[in-house]
Amino acid sequence: MITRGNDVAWEALDENVSRRVLQNGDTLMLVEFRFRQGGIGAMHRHADHEQVGLITRGRFEVTVGDDTQVLGVGDSYYAAKNVPHGVRALEDGTIIDAFTPVRTDFL
């Protein structure tokens, strides 16, 4: 399946964070998150999902488990099942996340 980004609508999660589902299959999903400076991806954990993220624009304070680091363009992270993780946008930025299995709550 091929999807053009301009054809995918953004969903506002709050005044500082929005997302759009770029692709999803039976077991894998790709989601783009857009943050304004100060936007928060609150600490949480997934009982059933693994997640990898790639910073494509901006800088973020990223926490995975007990590790907190400032990440920028080209940096990535992995959150295993049940590992707490979250982000804070230090400037306007974008993160591409892949989830397995699919986050049906995003559809």
Secondary structure, 3 states (H helix, E strand, C coil): CCCCHHHCCCEECCCCEEEEEEEECCCCEEEEEEECCCCEEEEECCCCCEEEEEEEECCEEEEECCEEEEECCCCEEEECCCCCEEEEECCCEEEEEEEECCCHHHC
